[in-house]
Amino acid sequence: MSLEEQAAARKARLAQLRGIKRAPERSEQSEQSEQSRESGDGSGNVEQETKVKPRNYDPEVKGPRLGMENNPVEEEETIEFVAEQQQKEALDKLTATAASDLDLSSLQPKSATWDLKRDLESQMQELDAQTDNSIIKMVRQRLLDAQEKN
C-alpha cells in the first residue's frame, strides 16, 4: 500500500466512526421532530426553554454574589458548635478542681535537670568521699612541710 492509499483508508475509517457516534444524535433529533409534528407546531425547530442560573452573579443586585443563600441552622451540629461545647466542659472541669483544695507542692514544677541529679547522686557520693580524702592528704602534707621548716 502506498501512503495515499493508507491515508484514504484511514479517512474512511474515521468517517465510519463519526457516523457511528452521530447515529444516537440523529435518532434523538428525529424523535424531537416527530414530537413537534404531533404537537402541531408548524416549525421543525423546537426551542427548549433554558433557564440560566448564574453562579457568581446576582441579577437582583447586578453584582457578584456575597455569602451564602441560606443561613446554617443553629440546631445543626457544626464543628464550631462542638468545639464550643468541649470548651465549656473543659472550663467547668477546671473550675471544679480549682474550687477544691489543691496541694501546692504537686503544682510546683520540677527543674529541667531533676532526672540528671537523681542519676548522678550515687556517683557524686563516691566522688565526695575521694575529694574529702584528697583534701585531708593535702592538709597533712602542708602541716608536715610547715613542721619541717620550723
C-alpha positions in Angstrom: 0.0 0.0 0.0 1.2 3.4 -0.8 0.9 6.3 1.6 -2.0 7.8 -0.4 -4.0 4.5 -0.1 -3.2 4.3 3.6 -4.4 7.9 4.1 -7.6 7.2 2.2 -8.3 4.1 4.2 -7.8 5.9 7.4 -10.1 8.7 6.4 -12.8 6.2 5.5 -12.4 4.5 8.9 -12.7 7.9 10.7 -15.8 8.8 8.7 -17.3 5.5 9.6 -16.6 6.1 13.3 -18.1 9.6 13.1 -21.2 8.1 11.6 -21.5 5.6 14.4 -21.1 8.3 17.0 -23.6 10.6 15.4 -26.3 7.9 15.0 -27.7 8.4 18.5 -27.8 12.2 18.0 -29.7 11.7 14.7 -32.2 9.4 16.4 -32.9 12.0 19.2 -33.3 14.7 16.6 -35.8 12.6 14.6 -37.8 11.8 17.8 -37.9 15.5 18.6 -39.1 16.4 15.1 -41.8 13.7 15.3 -43.0 15.1 18.6 -43.1 18.6 17.2 -45.1 17.4 14.3 -47.6 15.6 16.6 -48.0 18.6 18.8 -49.0 20.7 15.8 -46.1 23.1 15.6 -45.6 24.3 12.1 -41.9 24.9 12.5 -39.5 22.0 12.6 -37.3 23.7 15.2 -38.1 23.0 18.8 -37.0 25.7 21.2 -36.3 24.4 24.6 -36.7 26.7 27.4 -33.4 27.0 29.2 -33.2 28.9 32.4 -29.8 30.4 33.0 -28.7 30.1 36.6 -25.8 32.4 37.4 -23.5 31.0 40.0 -21.4 34.0 40.9 -23.6 36.8 39.6 -26.7 38.1 41.4 -29.1 39.6 38.8 -31.2 41.4 41.5 -28.1 43.2 42.9 -26.4 43.3 39.5 -23.2 42.3 41.1 -21.3 39.3 42.5 -23.0 37.1 45.0 -21.8 37.6 48.5 -22.1 34.9 51.2 -24.5 32.0 51.4 -28.0 31.9 50.2 -29.3 30.0 53.2 -28.1 30.6 56.7 -27.0 27.5 58.5 -29.4 26.1 61.0 -28.4 26.8 64.6 -29.7 23.4 65.8 -27.5 21.6 63.4 -24.2 20.4 64.9 -21.3 22.2 63.3 -17.6 22.0 64.1 -17.8 25.4 65.8 -20.8 24.2 68.0 -19.0 21.0 69.0 -15.8 23.0 69.8 -17.7 25.4 71.9 -19.3 22.6 73.9 -16.0 21.0 74.5 -14.5 24.3 75.7 -17.4 24.8 78.1 -16.9 21.3 79.5 -13.2 21.8 80.0 -13.8 25.2 81.8 -16.3 23.5 84.1 -13.8 20.8 85.0 -11.1 23.4 85.7 -13.4 25.5 87.9 -14.4 22.4 89.8 -10.8 21.3 90.5 -9.9 24.9 91.4 -12.6 25.1 94.0 -11.3 22.0 95.8 -8.2 22.3 97.9 -5.0 21.6 95.9 -1.6 20.5 97.2 0.7 23.3 96.2 3.8 21.0 96.2 2.3 19.0 93.4 1.9 22.1 91.4 5.5 23.2 91.8 7.3 22.4 88.5 10.4 20.2 88.6 13.6 21.7 87.4 14.8 20.7 84.0 17.7 18.6 85.3 15.9 16.7 88.1 16.5 13.4 86.3 20.2 14.1 85.9 20.6 14.9 89.5 18.8 11.7 90.5 21.1 9.6 88.3 24.3 11.3 89.5 23.7 11.1 93.2 25.3 7.7 93.7 28.4 8.7 91.6 28.7 12.0 93.5 28.7 10.2 96.9 31.8 8.3 95.8 33.5 11.4 94.4 32.7 13.4 97.5 34.5 10.7 99.6 37.5 10.8 97.3 37.5 14.6 97.4 37.4 14.6 101.2 40.3 12.1 101.4 42.4 14.2 99.0 41.8 17.4 101.0 42.8 15.6 104.2 46.1 14.4 102.4 46.8 18.0 101.2 46.3 19.4 104.7 48.6 16.8 106.3 51.2 17.4 103.7 51.1 21.2 104.4 51.3 20.6 108.1 54.3 18.3 107.7 56.0 20.8 105.4 55.4 23.6 108.0 56.8 21.4 110.8 60.0 20.6 108.8 60.6 24.3 108.1 60.4 25.2 111.8 
